[in-house]
Amino acid sequence: MPRLFSPTLLRSLGLAALLGATTTVALAADLWVYSDRDFTGSFARLSRSEGNLPTGAARSMRVANGVWEACTGVNFTGECRKLTTGDYRDVGGRYGEAILSVRDVTYVQGNIGYAPPKLQLFEGRQYRGRTLTLEQNIPDLGRAGFDDRASSAIVTGGTWELCTEYNYRGRCQALPPGQYTDLGAQLDNRILSVRSLEAQRPVAPPPPQPPAPTMNNDVSPLVGAIAGAIVGSLAQPVQPAQPVQPVNPYDRSRVEVYGSPNFTGVAMTLDGDITNLRGTGLNDAIQSMRVFGGSWEACENKDFGGACLVFGPGDYRRLPPQLDRSISSIRQLTREPNWAGVVASGATYQIFDANAPRTRHPMWMFEHPNFAGATLRAVGDVPSMGGMSMDDRTSSIFISWGTWQFCQHPNYTGRCFTAGPGQYPELPAGMNDSISSFRRIQ
C-alpha cells in the first residue's frame, strides 16, 4: 500500500495541528474518591471540581474519564498531581498526606479534547447584521461598540456566560457550544458583558516577520531600518506572553439550569430569585441543574408555590421525578431550610408508595434503580430500619441537601458509604438492597 504522506511532509504540515482540527470535545469528567486505600471506606462520585471533598479526605481514587488534579490541601493547595483515566489504590502527597481537594483539568491538557473558547455575537436574529467575535472575557461590551446589540450567537468553543449588566452581573445565561438563532426576551438586545466559564489558554504572539526585500537602488533606508530593529530588540527584550487568569466558575453563588439532561439544551444562569419562569423558554422544562454555592429552592408553581425542593451545591444531571420538567420559580435561601412539618408527628422519615405526590424531603431512597418504586423520604437520622418495608430494599438515592452516610447494619455499622447532593441511579457494589441505617453527617 503506498504511503500517502512522508514523515517530512507530516512534520511540515504539523501533525498535531492536523489531528487537533478533527478532535471533538471530550465527555464530562467523572471521578470516584474513597476515604481509605484500595477503594474502601466512605466514597463519593464527582463530576466537577471540589475545593473540599465531601468525604473529608481521599486515599484512593478511580478516574472514569477526564484529567483531574488532586491536591493535599483544600481549595487546590498543597502538593498537587494530575491523574488520568485509571485506578489509584493509594494516592496522596510524598509524605503520605491524604487528598483534600480535586479539580477537573480535562480541557487544559494539551490539545486533546479541547476547543478554545470562542463566541460570535450577531446584531440581528438568525445571524444577521454586524458581528463581533470574542475569544477573551469582556466586562463591558461598550468598549467594542456592541452593548445592548446582540440578538443571536454561535458558540464554537467553551461555555460562555452572557449577562445583562457590566462585570458579569444582572441576569446571566450560560451558553454551551451550539447555535442560538434567537437569544430570547431575557437577553435580546440586553447583553452588556460576556465571559468564558472555562480556563483560557495564553495566546502566544505571532513570530516577527522579516521585512520584505524591495527592488530599490537606494538601500540605505532599508539598512537603517534593519539596524534600528536589531538595536531596539537588544535594548528591549521580548516579554513572554502573560497567561490569562482562568475564570473561577465557583466565584459566586448561582444556579445554572438546563432544558435537557446532562447539562445540555437551552441554559440559563440565575444569581437571584425568579418568581416566574414563563417567557424564558424554561418554564416546566428544566431537566438538569448545577448549583454553584448557596442553597436554592425550586418550586412547581410561580411565586414559589406548590411542591418545592431545596438543592444544595452539586451537580444534578437529571432532576428527580418530583420536579422533572415541573419547575416554574426558583429562589435562593440564605440559610438551611426548616424541615419542621415536612413529616408527620415529628418523625424523621416517611414511606410512600410508587408515584406518590411530591414532597420537600431532602433525601429520598428508592426501591428500584433509576429512582423507581416505593420511596423512603427523610429529613434526619434513622439508626435502624428494622421492621420497615424499605429495610434492605434501597437501590437508588436522590439527595438535594446535606451529606449522608448509609450503612449495611443498624446503628451505622458494617460497610458504609457517604454521598452528598446529587443523584445516584444505582448503588455501589455490595450496597444494593443492603442499607439498614442512615444519618446526615453534614
Summary of the structure (lengths in Angstrom):
residues: 442
radius of gyration: 26.7
end to end distance: 64.3
largest distance: 103.8
contacts: 1354
relative contact order: 0.08
helix: 12%
strand: 38%
